[in-house]
Amino acid sequence: MITASGLQDLQAELNDLVNTKRPALVNRLSIARSMGDLSENSDYISAKEELSFMDGRIAELEEFIRNAKVTTPSKKDQVDFGHIVEVKNNSHTVSFKLVGEWEADPTQKMISVSSPLGQALMGKKVGDKVEVSAPVGKIEYTILNIS
């Protein structure tokens, strides 16, 4: 599952890799190859490894995008995929967007529906309390808003 904006982000990443970064890396590899003994050419070895990694990422993105299921949030009376959920813990209030694993980025407050917090929030309603196990112990959140 992925949101429409998440799919667009992955398509943009794929486009950048295929049309910009990979050609530049192939050029770097070609230049390094022309510098002689490949067994002692660290730039050639490095570029070759980077190209292998990049080709793997391109294949991974192409496969995911080909099979992606874009999901839109359902009604807003209970937490579901794609919703932004405002929660309160003690006196601290924070909002999270529930997304698929490919979009998850905790630094951007985008959490996977398969994460412990995501699983705890799914299907809950405004006013519900959820408890999540974290490295610091159990954390209780109260759902304030769903959008």
VMD Tcl script that builds the backbone (N, CA, C; Angstrom):
set m [mol new atoms 441]
animate dup $m
set s [atomselect $m all]
$s set {name element resname resid chain x y z} {
  {N N MET 1 A 0.840 -1.178 0.000}
  {CA C MET 1 A 0.000 0.000 0.000}
  {C C MET 1 A 0.885 1.241 0.000}
  {N N ILE 2 A 0.396 2.264 -0.681}
  {CA C ILE 2 A 1.119 3.515 -0.743}
  {C C ILE 2 A 0.119 4.633 -1.040}
  {N N THR 3 A 0.420 5.828 -0.574}
  {CA C THR 3 A -0.426 6.967 -0.897}
  {C C THR 3 A -0.051 7.472 -2.290}
  {N N ALA 4 A -0.926 8.254 -2.895}
  {CA C ALA 4 A -0.652 8.793 -4.234}
  {C C ALA 4 A 0.602 9.661 -4.221}
  {N N SER 5 A 0.765 10.487 -3.180}
  {CA C SER 5 A 1.955 11.340 -3.110}
  {C C SER 5 A 3.214 10.505 -2.888}
  {N N GLY 6 A 3.107 9.436 -2.138}
  {CA C GLY 6 A 4.250 8.555 -1.930}
  {C C GLY 6 A 4.675 7.882 -3.227}
  {N N LEU 7 A 3.702 7.477 -4.033}
  {CA C LEU 7 A 4.002 6.858 -5.326}
  {C C LEU 7 A 4.680 7.872 -6.251}
  {N N GLN 8 A 4.203 9.109 -6.236}
  {CA C GLN 8 A 4.835 10.157 -7.043}
  {C C GLN 8 A 6.290 10.371 -6.617}
  {N N ASP 9 A 6.541 10.348 -5.314}
  {CA C ASP 9 A 7.912 10.517 -4.812}
  {C C ASP 9 A 8.812 9.383 -5.301}
  {N N LEU 10 A 8.307 8.155 -5.257}
  {CA C LEU 10 A 9.103 7.013 -5.717}
  {C C LEU 10 A 9.339 7.084 -7.227}
  {N N GLN 11 A 8.333 7.517 -7.976}
  {CA C GLN 11 A 8.497 7.668 -9.426}
  {C C GLN 11 A 9.531 8.754 -9.738}
  {N N ALA 12 A 9.536 9.840 -8.955}
  {CA C ALA 12 A 10.522 10.907 -9.143}
  {C C ALA 12 A 11.924 10.401 -8.824}
  {N N GLU 13 A 12.044 9.598 -7.759}
  {CA C GLU 13 A 13.342 9.019 -7.416}
  {C C GLU 13 A 13.830 8.114 -8.541}
  {N N LEU 14 A 12.949 7.270 -9.061}
  {CA C LEU 14 A 13.310 6.372 -10.153}
  {C C LEU 14 A 13.745 7.170 -11.381}
  {N N ASN 15 A 12.990 8.178 -11.720}
  {CA C ASN 15 A 13.319 9.022 -12.872}
  {C C ASN 15 A 14.699 9.665 -12.688}
  {N N ASP 16 A 14.989 10.168 -11.501}
  {CA C ASP 16 A 16.279 10.794 -11.224}
  {C C ASP 16 A 17.413 9.775 -11.336}
  {N N LEU 17 A 17.190 8.582 -10.796}
  {CA C LEU 17 A 18.225 7.546 -10.875}
  {C C LEU 17 A 18.497 7.148 -12.322}
  {N N VAL 18 A 17.440 6.900 -13.083}
  {CA C VAL 18 A 17.589 6.406 -14.456}
  {C C VAL 18 A 18.116 7.478 -15.404}
  {N N ASN 19 A 17.622 8.690 -15.273}
  {CA C ASN 19 A 17.943 9.725 -16.256}
  {C C ASN 19 A 19.082 10.665 -15.873}
  {N N THR 20 A 19.462 10.703 -14.600}
  {CA C THR 20 A 20.514 11.625 -14.186}
  {C C THR 20 A 21.684 10.909 -13.519}
  {N N LYS 21 A 21.392 10.242 -12.416}
  {CA C LYS 21 A 22.474 9.680 -11.611}
  {C C LYS 21 A 23.170 8.486 -12.265}
  {N N ARG 22 A 22.396 7.586 -12.871}
  {CA C ARG 22 A 23.013 6.415 -13.497}
  {C C ARG 22 A 23.892 6.804 -14.682}
  {N N PRO 23 A 23.415 7.670 -15.588}
  {CA C PRO 23 A 24.299 8.068 -16.695}
  {C C PRO 23 A 25.594 8.739 -16.212}
  {N N ALA 24 A 25.497 9.546 -15.172}
  {CA C ALA 24 A 26.703 10.187 -14.625}
  {C C ALA 24 A 27.651 9.140 -14.053}
  {N N LEU 25 A 27.096 8.130 -13.390}
  {CA C LEU 25 A 27.922 7.072 -12.813}
  {C C LEU 25 A 28.550 6.200 -13.906}
  {N N VAL 26 A 27.809 5.925 -14.965}
  {CA C VAL 26 A 28.356 5.161 -16.093}
  {C C VAL 26 A 29.510 5.939 -16.727}
  {N N ASN 27 A 29.359 7.245 -16.841}
  {CA C ASN 27 A 30.430 8.083 -17.370}
  {C C ASN 27 A 31.663 8.030 -16.460}
  {N N ARG 28 A 31.443 8.131 -15.162}
  {CA C ARG 28 A 32.552 8.037 -14.201}
  {C C ARG 28 A 33.264 6.703 -14.323}
  {N N LEU 29 A 32.487 5.638 -14.476}
  {CA C LEU 29 A 33.045 4.298 -14.627}
  {C C LEU 29 A 33.881 4.204 -15.911}
  {N N SER 30 A 33.381 4.790 -16.973}
  {CA C SER 30 A 34.101 4.781 -18.244}
  {C C SER 30 A 35.429 5.521 -18.134}
  {N N ILE 31 A 35.420 6.657 -17.482}
  {CA C ILE 31 A 36.652 7.430 -17.285}
  {C C ILE 31 A 37.636 6.641 -16.435}
  {N N ALA 32 A 37.153 6.048 -15.356}
  {CA C ALA 32 A 38.024 5.262 -14.474}
  {C C ALA 32 A 38.602 4.061 -15.212}
  {N N ARG 33 A 37.791 3.440 -16.079}
  {CA C ARG 33 A 38.246 2.275 -16.846}
  {C C ARG 33 A 39.384 2.659 -17.799}
  {N N SER 34 A 39.338 3.871 -18.319}
  {CA C SER 34 A 40.353 4.306 -19.280}
  {C C SER 34 A 41.689 4.644 -18.621}
  {N N MET 35 A 41.745 4.607 -17.290}
  {CA C MET 35 A 42.963 4.992 -16.579}
  {C C MET 35 A 43.925 3.837 -16.346}
  {N N GLY 36 A 43.728 2.735 -16.981}
  {CA C GLY 36 A 44.718 1.666 -16.891}
  {C C GLY 36 A 44.306 0.507 -16.028}
  {N N ASP 37 A 45.269 -0.052 -15.288}
  {CA C ASP 37 A 45.132 -1.266 -14.492}
  {C C ASP 37 A 43.902 -1.211 -13.583}
  {N N LEU 38 A 42.898 -2.005 -13.919}
  {CA C LEU 38 A 41.640 -1.985 -13.179}
  {C C LEU 38 A 41.748 -2.634 -11.800}
  {N N SER 39 A 42.687 -3.545 -11.625}
  {CA C SER 39 A 42.799 -4.244 -10.342}
  {C C SER 39 A 43.279 -3.317 -9.230}
  {N N GLU 40 A 43.944 -2.215 -9.579}
  {CA C GLU 40 A 44.440 -1.277 -8.574}
  {C C GLU 40 A 43.772 0.083 -8.677}
  {N N ASN 41 A 42.713 0.180 -9.450}
  {CA C ASN 41 A 42.031 1.440 -9.680}
  {C C ASN 41 A 40.847 1.544 -8.721}
  {N N SER 42 A 41.047 2.256 -7.616}
  {CA C SER 42 A 40.012 2.326 -6.581}
  {C C SER 42 A 38.764 3.063 -7.066}
  {N N ASP 43 A 38.926 4.065 -7.935}
  {CA C ASP 43 A 37.762 4.782 -8.446}
  {C C ASP 43 A 36.911 3.862 -9.327}
  {N N TYR 44 A 37.559 3.019 -10.121}
  {CA C TYR 44 A 36.841 2.058 -10.964}
  {C C TYR 44 A 36.068 1.072 -10.086}
  {N N ILE 45 A 36.739 0.531 -9.074}
  {CA C ILE 45 A 36.106 -0.442 -8.179}
  {C C ILE 45 A 34.927 0.203 -7.454}
  {N N SER 46 A 35.135 1.418 -6.954}
  {CA C SER 46 A 34.078 2.139 -6.245}
  {C C SER 46 A 32.892 2.423 -7.162}
  {N N ALA 47 A 33.160 2.919 -8.355}
  {CA C ALA 47 A 32.083 3.231 -9.302}
  {C C ALA 47 A 31.323 1.975 -9.707}
  {N N LYS 48 A 32.048 0.890 -9.880}
  {CA C LYS 48 A 31.409 -0.378 -10.251}
  {C C LYS 48 A 30.471 -0.860 -9.136}
  {N N GLU 49 A 30.915 -0.732 -7.885}
  {CA C GLU 49 A 30.073 -1.127 -6.742}
  {C C GLU 49 A 28.850 -0.221 -6.632}
  {N N GLU 50 A 29.050 1.082 -6.812}
  {CA C GLU 50 A 27.936 2.032 -6.758}
  {C C GLU 50 A 26.922 1.749 -7.860}
  {N N LEU 51 A 27.412 1.426 -9.049}
  {CA C LEU 51 A 26.525 1.116 -10.162}
  {C C LEU 51 A 25.705 -0.141 -9.872}
  {N N SER 52 A 26.337 -1.124 -9.285}
  {CA C SER 52 A 25.633 -2.349 -8.922}
  {C C SER 52 A 24.535 -2.054 -7.899}
  {N N PHE 53 A 24.863 -1.253 -6.896}
  {CA C PHE 53 A 23.883 -0.878 -5.876}
  {C C PHE 53 A 22.739 -0.086 -6.508}
  {N N MET 54 A 23.094 0.885 -7.379}
  {CA C MET 54 A 22.085 1.723 -8.022}
  {C C MET 54 A 21.168 0.891 -8.920}
  {N N ASP 55 A 21.735 -0.044 -9.673}
  {CA C ASP 55 A 20.913 -0.909 -10.522}
  {C C ASP 55 A 19.949 -1.742 -9.682}
  {N N GLY 56 A 20.406 -2.172 -8.510}
  {CA C GLY 56 A 19.530 -2.907 -7.602}
  {C C GLY 56 A 18.377 -2.044 -7.122}
  {N N ARG 57 A 18.679 -0.795 -6.764}
  {CA C ARG 57 A 17.639 0.133 -6.310}
  {C C ARG 57 A 16.655 0.431 -7.444}
  {N N ILE 58 A 17.157 0.608 -8.651}
  {CA C ILE 58 A 16.283 0.862 -9.809}
  {C C ILE 58 A 15.344 -0.326 -10.027}
  {N N ALA 59 A 15.874 -1.532 -9.986}
  {CA C ALA 59 A 15.044 -2.731 -10.170}
  {C C ALA 59 A 13.999 -2.840 -9.062}
  {N N GLU 60 A 14.410 -2.541 -7.840}
  {CA C GLU 60 A 13.502 -2.591 -6.691}
  {C C GLU 60 A 12.364 -1.579 -6.864}
  {N N LEU 61 A 12.704 -0.353 -7.247}
  {CA C LEU 61 A 11.683 0.678 -7.454}
  {C C LEU 61 A 10.747 0.313 -8.603}
  {N N GLU 62 A 11.306 -0.163 -9.718}
  {CA C GLU 62 A 10.470 -0.541 -10.859}
  {C C GLU 62 A 9.474 -1.625 -10.475}
  {N N GLU 63 A 9.928 -2.616 -9.741}
  {CA C GLU 63 A 9.052 -3.710 -9.308}
  {C C GLU 63 A 7.960 -3.195 -8.381}
  {N N PHE 64 A 8.349 -2.367 -7.405}
  {CA C PHE 64 A 7.358 -1.860 -6.461}
  {C C PHE 64 A 6.328 -0.993 -7.174}
  {N N ILE 65 A 6.790 -0.077 -8.015}
  {CA C ILE 65 A 5.883 0.833 -8.722}
  {C C ILE 65 A 4.927 0.054 -9.630}
  {N N ARG 66 A 5.444 -0.964 -10.291}
  {CA C ARG 66 A 4.609 -1.788 -11.182}
  {C C ARG 66 A 3.475 -2.468 -10.407}
  {N N ASN 67 A 3.726 -2.853 -9.179}
  {CA C ASN 67 A 2.736 -3.588 -8.388}
  {C C ASN 67 A 2.077 -2.759 -7.292}
  {N N ALA 68 A 2.346 -1.461 -7.261}
  {CA C ALA 68 A 1.845 -0.602 -6.180}
  {C C ALA 68 A 0.326 -0.518 -6.173}
  {N N LYS 69 A -0.212 -0.523 -4.994}
  {CA C LYS 69 A -1.651 -0.348 -4.791}
  {C C LYS 69 A -1.831 0.990 -4.067}
  {N N VAL 70 A -2.289 1.991 -4.824}
  {CA C VAL 70 A -2.507 3.309 -4.239}
  {C C VAL 70 A -3.791 3.254 -3.418}
  {N N THR 71 A -3.670 3.681 -2.185}
  {CA C THR 71 A -4.793 3.640 -1.259}
  {C C THR 71 A -5.113 5.053 -0.797}
  {N N THR 72 A -6.377 5.366 -0.755}
  {CA C THR 72 A -6.811 6.661 -0.234}
  {C C THR 72 A -7.484 6.429 1.109}
  {N N PRO 73 A -7.394 7.412 1.995}
  {CA C PRO 73 A -8.009 7.250 3.314}
  {C C PRO 73 A -9.515 7.028 3.204}
  {N N SER 74 A -10.018 6.211 4.094}
  {CA C SER 74 A -11.460 5.979 4.145}
  {C C SER 74 A -12.088 7.081 5.000}
  {N N LYS 75 A -13.283 6.855 5.451}
  {CA C LYS 75 A -13.967 7.852 6.277}
  {C C LYS 75 A -13.095 8.240 7.478}
  {N N LYS 76 A -13.302 9.425 7.962}
  {CA C LYS 76 A -12.415 9.977 8.985}
  {C C LYS 76 A -12.899 9.754 10.410}
  {N N ASP 77 A -13.826 8.844 10.624}
  {CA C ASP 77 A -14.285 8.626 11.991}
  {C C ASP 77 A -13.407 7.625 12.734}
  {N N GLN 78 A -12.523 6.944 11.994}
  {CA C GLN 78 A -11.568 6.061 12.657}
  {C C GLN 78 A -10.251 6.074 11.886}
  {N N VAL 79 A -9.167 5.825 12.595}
  {CA C VAL 79 A -7.831 5.900 12.014}
  {C C VAL 79 A -7.657 4.823 10.952}
  {N N ASP 80 A -7.122 5.250 9.789}
  {CA C ASP 80 A -6.881 4.329 8.684}
  {C C ASP 80 A -5.650 4.792 7.919}
  {N N PHE 81 A -5.210 3.961 7.004}
  {CA C PHE 81 A -4.070 4.256 6.146}
  {C C PHE 81 A -4.258 5.609 5.472}
  {N N GLY 82 A -3.222 6.444 5.479}
  {CA C GLY 82 A -3.268 7.739 4.821}
  {C C GLY 82 A -3.769 8.873 5.685}
  {N N HIS 83 A -4.311 8.570 6.835}
  {CA C HIS 83 A -4.807 9.623 7.716}
  {C C HIS 83 A -3.671 10.298 8.470}
  {N N ILE 84 A -3.920 11.549 8.821}
  {CA C ILE 84 A -3.051 12.266 9.747}
  {C C ILE 84 A -3.751 12.199 11.095}
  {N N VAL 85 A -3.021 11.703 12.081}
  {CA C VAL 85 A -3.596 11.493 13.397}
  {C C VAL 85 A -2.865 12.372 14.413}
  {N N GLU 86 A -3.629 13.194 15.106}
  {CA C GLU 86 A -3.058 14.032 16.163}
  {C C GLU 86 A -3.262 13.307 17.485}
  {N N VAL 87 A -2.166 13.101 18.196}
  {CA C VAL 87 A -2.226 12.386 19.469}
  {C C VAL 87 A -1.575 13.223 20.564}
  {N N LYS 88 A -1.941 12.905 21.800}
  {CA C LYS 88 A -1.380 13.597 22.958}
  {C C LYS 88 A -0.782 12.574 23.891}
  {N N ASN 89 A 0.412 12.875 24.366}
  {CA C ASN 89 A 1.092 12.046 25.358}
  {C C ASN 89 A 1.507 12.989 26.471}
  {N N ASN 90 A 0.902 12.814 27.650}
  {CA C ASN 90 A 1.089 13.759 28.758}
  {C C ASN 90 A 0.701 15.148 28.262}
  {N N SER 91 A 1.616 16.091 28.224}
  {CA C SER 91 A 1.269 17.431 27.742}
  {C C SER 91 A 1.804 17.681 26.338}
  {N N HIS 92 A 2.373 16.659 25.722}
  {CA C HIS 92 A 2.984 16.781 24.400}
  {C C HIS 92 A 2.002 16.319 23.324}
  {N N THR 93 A 1.774 17.190 22.327}
  {CA C THR 93 A 0.880 16.861 21.215}
  {C C THR 93 A 1.703 16.749 19.938}
  {N N VAL 94 A 1.417 15.716 19.142}
  {CA C VAL 94 A 2.134 15.495 17.884}
  {C C VAL 94 A 1.180 14.882 16.864}
  {N N SER 95 A 1.453 15.145 15.585}
  {CA C SER 95 A 0.659 14.563 14.503}
  {C C SER 95 A 1.529 13.624 13.688}
  {N N PHE 96 A 0.941 12.502 13.291}
  {CA C PHE 96 A 1.612 11.514 12.451}
  {C C PHE 96 A 0.746 11.229 11.240}
  {N N LYS 97 A 1.386 10.973 10.110}
  {CA C LYS 97 A 0.657 10.482 8.945}
  {C C LYS 97 A 0.942 8.995 8.843}
  {N N LEU 98 A -0.102 8.196 8.723}
  {CA C LEU 98 A 0.039 6.748 8.615}
  {C C LEU 98 A 0.212 6.375 7.149}
  {N N VAL 99 A 1.355 5.766 6.848}
  {CA C VAL 99 A 1.718 5.454 5.468}
  {C C VAL 99 A 2.217 4.014 5.374}
  {N N GLY 100 A 2.518 3.588 4.151}
  {CA C GLY 100 A 3.093 2.267 3.938}
  {C C GLY 100 A 4.575 2.267 4.274}
  {N N GLU 101 A 5.161 1.101 4.313}
  {CA C GLU 101 A 6.564 0.958 4.701}
  {C C GLU 101 A 7.505 1.719 3.777}
  {N N TRP 102 A 7.180 1.815 2.488}
  {CA C TRP 102 A 8.047 2.494 1.527}
  {C C TRP 102 A 8.090 3.996 1.768}
  {N N GLU 103 A 7.051 4.545 2.364}
  {CA C GLU 103 A 6.987 5.987 2.602}
  {C C GLU 103 A 7.438 6.383 3.996}
  {N N ALA 104 A 7.505 5.440 4.900}
  {CA C ALA 104 A 7.769 5.745 6.299}
  {C C ALA 104 A 9.044 6.561 6.468}
  {N N ASP 105 A 8.944 7.619 7.250}
  {CA C ASP 105 A 10.076 8.478 7.573}
  {C C ASP 105 A 9.754 9.169 8.895}
  {N N PRO 106 A 10.151 8.556 10.001}
  {CA C PRO 106 A 9.820 9.123 11.315}
  {C C PRO 106 A 10.281 10.569 11.493}
  {N N THR 107 A 11.360 10.960 10.831}
  {CA C THR 107 A 11.835 12.343 10.962}
  {C C THR 107 A 10.847 13.327 10.348}
  {N N GLN 108 A 10.012 12.855 9.432}
  {CA C GLN 108 A 8.992 13.687 8.795}
  {C C GLN 108 A 7.598 13.407 9.369}
  {N N LYS 109 A 7.559 12.682 10.483}
  {CA C LYS 109 A 6.297 12.316 11.153}
  {C C LYS 109 A 5.409 11.453 10.270}
  {N N MET 110 A 6.039 10.615 9.449}
  {CA C MET 110 A 5.316 9.672 8.604}
  {C C MET 110 A 5.662 8.277 9.114}
  {N N ILE 111 A 4.686 7.611 9.727}
  {CA C ILE 111 A 4.957 6.302 10.321}
  {C C ILE 111 A 4.221 5.203 9.574}
  {N N SER 112 A 4.853 4.066 9.535}
  {CA C SER 112 A 4.287 2.912 8.842}
  {C C SER 112 A 3.104 2.348 9.625}
  {N N VAL 113 A 2.099 1.913 8.876}
  {CA C VAL 113 A 0.951 1.271 9.524}
  {C C VAL 113 A 1.358 -0.047 10.174}
  {N N SER 114 A 2.519 -0.581 9.798}
  {CA C SER 114 A 2.972 -1.833 10.396}
  {C C SER 114 A 3.898 -1.609 11.594}
  {N N SER 115 A 4.205 -0.342 11.906}
  {CA C SER 115 A 5.017 -0.049 13.090}
  {C C SER 115 A 4.169 -0.268 14.340}
  {N N PRO 116 A 4.795 -0.406 15.505}
  {CA C PRO 116 A 3.997 -0.598 16.728}
  {C C PRO 116 A 2.964 0.518 16.955}
  {N N LEU 117 A 3.366 1.776 16.755}
  {CA C LEU 117 A 2.412 2.879 16.937}
  {C C LEU 117 A 1.342 2.841 15.857}
  {N N GLY 118 A 1.743 2.601 14.620}
  {CA C GLY 118 A 0.782 2.516 13.527}
  {C C GLY 118 A -0.253 1.431 13.772}
  {N N GLN 119 A 0.207 0.267 14.197}
  {CA C GLN 119 A -0.715 -0.845 14.480}
  {C C GLN 119 A -1.655 -0.493 15.621}
  {N N ALA 120 A -1.126 0.175 16.642}
  {CA C ALA 120 A -1.958 0.533 17.797}
  {C C ALA 120 A -3.034 1.551 17.415}
  {N N LEU 121 A -2.721 2.461 16.493}
  {CA C LEU 121 A -3.668 3.512 16.111}
  {C C LEU 121 A -4.741 3.044 15.136}
  {N N MET 122 A -4.418 2.084 14.288}
  {CA C MET 122 A -5.360 1.652 13.249}
  {C C MET 122 A -6.721 1.255 13.835}
  {N N GLY 123 A -7.778 1.829 13.251}
  {CA C GLY 123 A -9.138 1.484 13.645}
  {C C GLY 123 A -9.659 2.213 14.872}
  {N N LYS 124 A -8.810 2.992 15.515}
  {CA C LYS 124 A -9.243 3.712 16.728}
  {C C LYS 124 A -9.960 5.002 16.339}
  {N N LYS 125 A -10.655 5.594 17.339}
  {CA C LYS 125 A -11.444 6.802 17.111}
  {C C LYS 125 A -10.944 7.935 18.007}
  {N N VAL 126 A -11.399 9.154 17.713}
  {CA C VAL 126 A -11.054 10.306 18.539}
  {C C VAL 126 A -11.485 10.017 19.980}
  {N N GLY 127 A -10.591 10.283 20.907}
  {CA C GLY 127 A -10.853 10.040 22.326}
  {C C GLY 127 A -10.298 8.710 22.820}
  {N N ASP 128 A -10.051 7.771 21.900}
  {CA C ASP 128 A -9.481 6.479 22.302}
  {C C ASP 128 A -8.054 6.662 22.801}
  {N N LYS 129 A -7.663 5.781 23.701}
  {CA C LYS 129 A -6.296 5.760 24.206}
  {C C LYS 129 A -5.628 4.488 23.694}
  {N N VAL 130 A -4.365 4.615 23.303}
  {CA C VAL 130 A -3.596 3.458 22.862}
  {C C VAL 130 A -2.298 3.425 23.649}
  {N N GLU 131 A -1.824 2.221 23.890}
  {CA C GLU 131 A -0.575 2.041 24.623}
  {C C GLU 131 A 0.415 1.338 23.708}
  {N N VAL 132 A 1.625 1.893 23.640}
  {CA C VAL 132 A 2.646 1.371 22.743}
  {C C VAL 132 A 3.904 1.080 23.551}
  {N N SER 133 A 4.482 -0.098 23.314}
  {CA C SER 133 A 5.752 -0.431 23.960}
  {C C SER 133 A 6.881 0.231 23.181}
  {N N ALA 134 A 7.746 0.914 23.910}
  {CA C ALA 134 A 8.896 1.598 23.315}
  {C C ALA 134 A 10.120 1.262 24.152}
  {N N PRO 135 A 11.316 1.551 23.630}
  {CA C PRO 135 A 12.529 1.261 24.401}
  {C C PRO 135 A 12.534 1.913 25.789}
  {N N VAL 136 A 11.837 3.049 25.923}
  {CA C VAL 136 A 11.797 3.732 27.221}
  {C C VAL 136 A 10.665 3.221 28.110}
  {N N GLY 137 A 9.915 2.246 27.622}
  {CA C GLY 137 A 8.787 1.688 28.376}
  {C C GLY 137 A 7.495 1.880 27.617}
  {N N LYS 138 A 6.382 1.714 28.294}
  {CA C LYS 138 A 5.074 1.860 27.649}
  {C C LYS 138 A 4.697 3.335 27.588}
  {N N ILE 139 A 4.188 3.730 26.417}
  {CA C ILE 139 A 3.777 5.109 26.198}
  {C C ILE 139 A 2.285 5.092 25.854}
  {N N GLU 140 A 1.527 5.938 26.534}
  {CA C GLU 140 A 0.092 6.015 26.264}
  {C C GLU 140 A -0.212 7.289 25.490}
  {N N TYR 141 A -0.973 7.127 24.417}
  {CA C TYR 141 A -1.389 8.251 23.580}
  {C C TYR 141 A -2.907 8.341 23.597}
  {N N THR 142 A -3.422 9.563 23.551}
  {CA C THR 142 A -4.856 9.808 23.395}
  {C C THR 142 A -5.051 10.434 22.025}
  {N N ILE 143 A -5.982 9.901 21.250}
  {CA C ILE 143 A -6.236 10.415 19.901}
  {C C ILE 143 A -7.087 11.669 20.010}
  {N N LEU 144 A -6.558 12.777 19.482}
  {CA C LEU 144 A -7.249 14.071 19.539}
  {C C LEU 144 A -7.997 14.399 18.264}
  {N N ASN 145 A -7.423 14.023 17.116}
  {CA C ASN 145 A -8.028 14.391 15.841}
  {C C ASN 145 A -7.582 13.431 14.752}
  {N N ILE 146 A -8.467 13.230 13.781}
  {CA C ILE 146 A -8.170 12.397 12.599}
  {C C ILE 146 A -8.524 13.228 11.374}
  {N N SER 147 A -7.570 13.352 10.461}
  {CA C SER 147 A -7.865 14.113 9.234}
  {C C SER 147 A -7.254 13.408 8.037}
}
mol reanalyze $m
mol bondsrecalc $m
mol representation Tube
mol addrep $m
